[in-house]
Amino acid sequence: MAKYLLLKHYRGAPASVNDVPMDQWTPEEISAHVQYMNDFAARLEPASDRRKAKTSASLPPRSTRSSTNSTATTIAI
């Protein structure tokens, strides 16, 4: 399973067949898009629940955890 996904725009690729800005979509297209995104999110829920359960099981009890984030680092440029 990939941990990161890199998206890149390659110049010279064929033109998109559906390159219409969202502010020009019909209400039906917007509804279909929102429904698709909700359905997609629902498909991801079980994996998220499993990951949360796995992570929770590996953490120490809350009373023994540090209240500060000691791993934060600031880099001056």
C-alpha positions as CSV (number, residue, x, y, z in Angstrom):
1,M,0.0,0.0,0.0
2,A,1.4,3.4,-1.0
3,K,2.0,5.8,1.8
4,Y,2.3,8.8,-0.5
5,L,0.9,9.7,-3.8
6,L,2.6,12.2,-6.1
7,L,0.5,13.8,-8.7
8,K,2.3,15.5,-11.6
9,H,1.0,17.4,-14.6
10,Y,2.9,16.1,-17.7
11,R,3.0,18.6,-20.5
12,G,2.3,17.2,-23.9
13,A,-0.4,14.9,-22.6
14,P,-3.7,14.8,-24.5
15,A,-6.2,17.5,-23.6
16,S,-8.7,16.6,-21.0
17,V,-12.1,15.7,-22.4
18,N,-13.9,17.3,-19.4
19,D,-12.0,20.5,-18.7
20,V,-14.9,22.6,-17.5
21,P,-14.5,24.8,-14.4
22,M,-16.8,23.8,-11.5
23,D,-18.5,27.2,-11.5
24,Q,-19.8,26.3,-14.9
25,W,-21.2,22.9,-13.9
26,T,-24.9,22.2,-13.9
27,P,-26.6,21.6,-10.6
28,E,-27.0,17.9,-11.6
29,E,-23.2,17.6,-12.2
30,I,-22.5,19.2,-8.9
31,S,-24.9,16.8,-7.1
32,A,-23.4,13.8,-8.9
33,H,-19.8,15.0,-7.9
34,V,-20.7,15.5,-4.3
35,Q,-22.5,12.1,-4.2
36,Y,-19.4,10.4,-5.7
37,M,-17.1,12.0,-3.1
38,N,-19.4,11.0,-0.3
39,D,-19.5,7.4,-1.6
40,F,-15.7,7.4,-1.9
41,A,-15.3,8.6,1.6
42,A,-17.7,5.9,2.9
43,R,-15.6,3.3,1.2
44,L,-12.5,4.6,3.0
45,E,-14.2,4.6,6.5
46,P,-13.6,0.9,7.2
47,A,-9.8,1.2,6.6
48,S,-9.7,4.3,8.7
49,D,-11.5,2.5,11.6
50,R,-9.1,-0.4,11.4
51,R,-6.1,2.0,11.4
52,K,-7.5,3.9,14.4
53,A,-8.1,0.7,16.3
54,K,-4.6,-0.6,15.5
55,T,-3.0,2.7,16.5
56,S,-5.1,3.0,19.8
57,A,-4.0,-0.5,20.8
58,S,-0.4,0.3,20.4
59,L,-0.5,3.6,22.4
60,P,0.3,3.7,26.1
61,P,-2.6,4.7,28.4
62,R,-3.5,8.4,28.1
63,S,-2.3,9.1,31.7
64,T,1.2,8.1,30.8
65,R,1.5,10.1,27.6
66,S,3.3,13.4,27.5
67,S,1.1,16.5,27.1
68,T,3.7,18.3,25.0
69,N,5.0,17.5,21.6
70,S,8.7,17.1,22.2
71,T,9.4,16.1,18.6
72,A,8.4,19.3,17.0
73,T,11.2,21.1,15.3
74,T,11.5,24.6,13.9
75,I,13.9,25.2,11.0
76,A,15.0,28.8,10.4
77,I,15.7,29.6,6.8
